[in-house]
Each structure stands twice: as structure tokens, then as C-alpha cells.
Amino acid sequence: MKNVLVTGATSGIGKATCNSLLKEGYRVFALGRDIEKIKDLLDQFSEQLHFLAIDLNSYQEYTKIFDEFLSGQKLDGLVHCAGMEETLPISLYTPEAVQRIFNINVFSGIELMRFFAKKKYSNEGASVVFLASVMATLGQAGKTGYCASKSAILGMVKSLALELAKRKIRVNAISPGVVNTPMTQKLFSQIEEDNIERIKSMHPLGIGEVEDVTPTILFLLSEGSKWITGQNFIIDGGYSIQ
């Protein structure tokens, strides 16, 4: 049974990824903040799913993940879904505000990889998937910090892919457009209906569902992608081709 670590596992794409992996027979080590949000999967897959409540902004806690939570199990995959989105005009940005976004969107991924890259924590031929965004390659007003952080992920993926190739470890990114998740629903609850319709209209195939993204994540974790590394897979319903 292969072992995969999933962050941001309690909602959205992270939880859907856990669900898909469990159905495919993987053992999943899930990280999140609220165990209640994943209790349904814990009840259904009690032997395959392990959960650790953790704040990924607390980097000093990462040793707990790899030295205690994994219980000596080596990882075959890592899917880093945890992140934050923020809309803020440039006139209100401060270094502290940008730092907050980068802490979870970028620095947490680098710190996770510092552990994952070690032979005692990961197997040869393992696969890593980072959740970026279509905003990593396209700009959007009011999202300077968010776009910058997601662009940083793409640079990180390319560098890590080269560095870890000697162990046949693959590192790739997924860049979704707007997907129907709790985070998106929260955003939609805060803006006017015409803005919601404008966002939807920017996606020729409509906004996505989590099930539109998870198959590519599973592919990148599988042996079928063993010759793919350092790439960014855009899944956006046609948003970026306009």
C-alpha cells in the first residue's frame, strides 16, 4: 500500500484528493486544522486514513509530522493543497500582509520538502504535487500577493524537479481556475451577483468542481506519469486561453 501525505485535507480539493486516494487503496496521512470536517472519511476509511490537526504556519511542528505522525512509514507521494487566497488593493498591502500569504502558500511547501527530500522519509520514485493556480500565469487586479505566491510555486517546482531527479522523485504543479469549494462559496457570499456572474463567464466551460481536478492529481501520483516532472498542468475550463 502506497503512502501519501495530503495538506489542506479537510475541505475543497484537499479533501476530495483524500477521498479519491482512499478509494484507490492508498494509505493517506492527512493534515488540516479541524478533524470534524474530515470525520466522515475517518469513519469510512478508519484503517487507511490517519489525521493530524496542525497549523502549517508553525514550522517548528513539522518534525512532529515526519518523526511522529508517519510512525516510520516512508512516503510515496505528497500533495500540498493548503493555501490562502486574498483580494486586497495594492494601496492596502503591507510587507506583513504579503508575508502572511507566502508563509502558507510558499514557505510551508519548501519546509515540507526539506523533510520529504530525505531518504528516511520518502521512497525512490515518489511524486509531489503542488496546488498552484491559473493566477500563477495570469494577473488579476487586487491579487498581487496571491498571484506572486502562486508564481513562486511554479519556480519552486522546476528547481525541486531538477534537484530530486537523482532519486527519480517527480515534482509537478496543478493550476486550477475557479473551482466550487468552500473557499469559493465564501468569496461569492461577499461579492455582488453581477461579479459572481462575471467570474463564471470568464470560464468558457463554467467554473469547475473538485472532481474535475483530482483525476490529474491521481495521475501525477501514479506510475503512469513516471516520465513527467517540473510541469504545470492548467485545469481551468478554458479561462487561460481567451
N, C-alpha and C positions, 0 to 999 in steps of 0.2 A: 504493500500500500504506500503510495507516494504522499509526502507531507508538504503542505503549502501553508505559508503564513499570509494572512489577509488583514490589512489595516482598514479602518473605517468600515468595520464589518457589521455594524448594527443598522444601517439604512442604505437606501439607494443602490448604486452599482456594487458597493462592497458587500452588502447582504445578499444581493442577487448572485454575485460571484460565489459566495459561500454555498448557497443553495445548489447552484449548478455543479460545483466541485463535489459536494457531498453525494449528489445523485449519481455522479460518475465514479464514485468509490474512493475518492481521495480522503486522506485524513487532514482536517483543517484546523489550524491554530489561528483563532480569530481574536483581533484586538479592537476594542471600542470603549466607549465610556459607560454605556447603560446596558446592563445584562438583560433587563426586561424587554428590550427591543429585539433581542435575538433568542428569547426563551422558547419560542415556538420551534426553532431549528434545534435547539439544545434538547428539547423533549423528543423530537422526531429522530435525531441522529446522535443519541447520547454516547455511543461508543466511538464515533468518528470525529465529533466536534468538541473542541476544547476552547474555552473563552477566558480571556484575561482583561479585566477592566483596567484601563491605563490612559493617562493623559500623555499623548506623544510630544507635548511641549516640554515634558520633564525628561530631558535626555539622560539624566543620571539613573533613571529607572530602566533603561534599555538592557542593562545587564540582567535584570530580573526576567526579561523576555527570553533571552538566549541561554542563560545559565540555570534558570529555574523552570520557567513555563514549558519549554520544549522537552524537559526531562530527558536530555541526552539524545533526542531524535534529531537526525540531520534533515535539513530542508531540501526539497527538490524544486521548490518554487516560492516566490514572493510576489504578492500583488499589493501595491501601495495605493489604496484608494482614498485614504484620509486626506482631507484638504479643506480649505475655506475659500469662499467667494465673497467679494466685497465690491460695492459700487460707491465710488467717492470722487467728487471733482478734485482736480489737481490742486486747486486753491486750498483744500482742506487736508491734503496729505501731509503727513509728518514722517520723519525717519522712523519713529516708533510705530506708526501705522503700517508702513511698508515692512518693517521688521516682523510684525505680528503675522503678516501673510506669508512671508518667506520662512518663518520658523516652522510652520506645519507643511507648507506646500513644497519646500525645497530642502531645508536643513534636516528635517526629520528623515527624509529619504536618504540623504547622504549618511546620516548616522546609522540608520538601519543597514545600509550597505557596508559600512565599516565592519559590522559584525558578520553579516551574511557572507562576505568575501572570504572569511577564514575557513580553512578546511574542516575544522572541528564543528562548524555549524551548517555547512552546505555540501551537497554531493556534487561530483563532477557531472557536467551536462545539465545543471539546474537552469531554470528560466526565471527571469524577473520581468514584471510588467508594471510600469508606472502609469498612473492616470494623469494625463496632461489635459489639454482642452484644445478645441479648434481655435480658441483665443490665443494659443501659443504662436500661431502663424498669422492670425488676423487681428487687427486692432479694434477696439471699441471704446467709445467715449466713456469716461468715468471708471475705467477699469485698468488704469496704469499699473497699479501694484499687482493685480491678479494676472494680467497679460504678461508682465515681466516675470512673474514667478513661474508661470507655465512654460514660457520660453526657456527659462533656466533649466527646467526639467529635460527639455529636448537636448540641450548641450550636455547635460549630465549623463543622459542615456548613451550618447555617442562615445563619450570618454570611457564610461564604465564598460561598454561593449568591447572596446579595444583592450582595455586593461585585463578583463576577465576571460578573454577568448582563450588564453593559455590553459584554462580549466574547462573549456567548452561551455562556459556559462553564458547564456544569451540574455541580453538586456534590450527591451523594446518599450515603446510608449503607445498608449491608446489616446486619441484626441477626439472625444465626443463633442457633438454640438449640444444644443439644449435637450436634456433628457428629463422625462417626467419622474422626478424624485421628490422626496420631502423638502429638499433644499429649494427646488424649483417652485414647488407649491407655496413655500414661504415667500419667495420672491414675488410670485404672482399675486399673493394676498396683499402686497404692499404697494402695488402699482395700479394705474388706471387700466380699464378694459381695453382701450384703444392701443395702449402699449403692449398688452398681452397679445393682442391680435397681430401687432406689427412683428413681434418676436416670432410668433408662429409662422407668419407669412415669409420670413427670411429662410425657412426650411422648406424647399420645394416638396419634399415627401412628408412634411409635417414634423413636429417635434418627436423625438424618439422615446422608446420605452427601454427599461433596463435590459429586457430580453433582446434588444437589438445590439447591445454592446457585449454582453457576456460570452456569446459564442466565439468572438475573436480572442477574448482573453483566454478562454479554454484552449483554443488552437495554439496560441503562443506558449502555453504551458506544456503542450503535448510534443511528442516526438515528431509530429508532422511539420514542426517549424524548426527543426534542428539546424537548418542552414540559414536561419533568419536572425539577424542581430543588428542593433543600432538603428532600428527603423521606427518611424512614427506612422501609425495607422489612423487615418482620419475617418470617423464614422459620424456623419453629421446631416444625413438626409439631403445632401446637395447644397448645404449652406455655403461652403467654401468655393464652389465652382461658379458662382454668379459674378 
